[in-house]
C-alpha cells in the first residue's frame, strides 16, 4: 500500500514540475512578446510541451490562443515556421551577435564559437518547412 502512495506522490510531483516549468516558459514568452530580441515562440512551444504532460486545459488554452495558437499548431503539426518568423529569428540573432561583439569585446576564438553556434541555429531555422495558411 505504501508503495502505491509513494508512486502516486512521485507522479504528482513530476506533474507539478512540468506545470511549473510550463508556467515559467509562458512567463518568458510574455517577456519576449514585450522586449525586442527576446524570443517568444520557442518559450510558448516549450510551455505547450510541458502542459501536454501536466495540464490538458492549459495546453488547449495555448493551442487555441488567437495570436499564438496558429503558430504553435503549425510547429506541432509540421515543424513549420512562417517566412516572417524565420526572418525575424535570423535577424534577431544577427543583431544579438552584433551587440555581443560590440559590448563584450570577445576573443577571436569566442567570436568563432558563438558565430558557429548561431549559424547552426540559423541553418536549422531556415530549413524548417514554411507554415501553410490552414
Beta strands, then each sheet from edge to edge (+ up, - down):
end
